[in-house]
Amino acid sequence: MTFSTVYIVQPGRRRVSAQTLKDATVYQPDKELSVDIGDSATLRCCISTVGFGDIAWFKQPNREKPQIIVSFFRTAGETFYNGFEKSKFIIGRSSARNCFNLTILNTTPSDEAVYYCALTYPSPEFGDGTYLTIKDVTNASETSKPALWDNSVVCEPALDGNSTNINTQEKKLLGLGTALVFCVLLIFSLTYLILRRRKNDTCILNASIENCPELRQESETEIVNYAALQFSQMKPKAKKKKTGLSDDCTYSDVNIK
């Protein structure tokens, strides 16, 4: 028996179909199905043999063991397992084509998984599976927890379900912020000291008094001291010169007489 189907893709949904399979006992046409959150997702399964017995649908979340959702006989009622509620699913049967579709109503991020249709009797055989993806699952999970930029404390359920663990992310952020401020202040201080020292070294090498207030002040002090010293040395010399002139004049007067 050969299955060949043509699909109409509705807005917001995407189907990835496998090539036509021949002689497949359990045939799941859709290898991947993508729907928006809140939409319905129909997982299709057809059986190629006649005279088969029980059929079941399994769900395998990421990195977890498969869980049976429902089992049913082609002409009998359904039995749900593992806490899956009947109101969440619709079993669609097509006796003419031996197809048994599973429709998931009001999809949520937790519905994202691989779903397997299986023939459990007379001999177990599984289909290739259909991977159901829920759009915006990543965005929804990221926005479900607010960023800890305020003083709020987020409590998350523990694995045992009886207690909560206080999230310490706020303390980590506070510690990182304090360390960042300290590093910025340290870098600023070191930069200031290096620039100041470089400026002083430049003044000394260039001997530019105008650009160095400290050197200018020291130079002015030295000039004043030097002027005072010169003045004190010149004063006695002037007296000596005056004395010499007086002697000459006296001698001249004596000669005239």
MOCOR-V922339 format. One line per field, one symbol per residue. ss: DSSP state (a for helix, b for strand, c for the rest). phi: phi as a letter, one per 20 degrees, with the letter a starting at -180 (. if undefined). burial: # if it has 16 or more other ideal C-beta (glycine too) atoms within 10 Angstrom, else .. Layout:
# MOCOR-V922339
ss: ???
phi: ???
burial: ???
This chain:
# MOCOR-V922339
ss: cbcccccccccccbbbbccccbcccbbccbbbbbbcccccbbbccbbccccccbbbbbbbccccccbbbbbbbccccbbbcccccaaabbbbbbccccbbbbbbccccaaacbbbbbbbcccccbbcccbbbbbccaaaaaaacccccccccccbbbccccccbbbccaaaaaaaaaaaaaaaaaaaaaaaaaaaaaaaaaaaaaaccccccaaaaaaaaaaaaaaaaaaaaaaaaaaaaaaaaaaaaaaaaaaaac
phi: .ddbcdddeegncbdddeffddlefdcdfeebcccefneecdedbcdeedmedfcbddccfflcffcfebcaefddfececlmfeffecceddcffdldceddeelfcgfefadddeceebecfbdefnceeddfmffffffefdffeedefceddffffmdbcdffefffffffffffffffffffffffffffffffffffffeleffecgffffffffffffffffffffffffffffffffffffffffffff
burial: ............#.#.#...#..#######..###.#.#.########...#.######......#.#####.....#.#........#........#####.#..#...#########......#######.##............#.....................#................................#........#..#..........................................
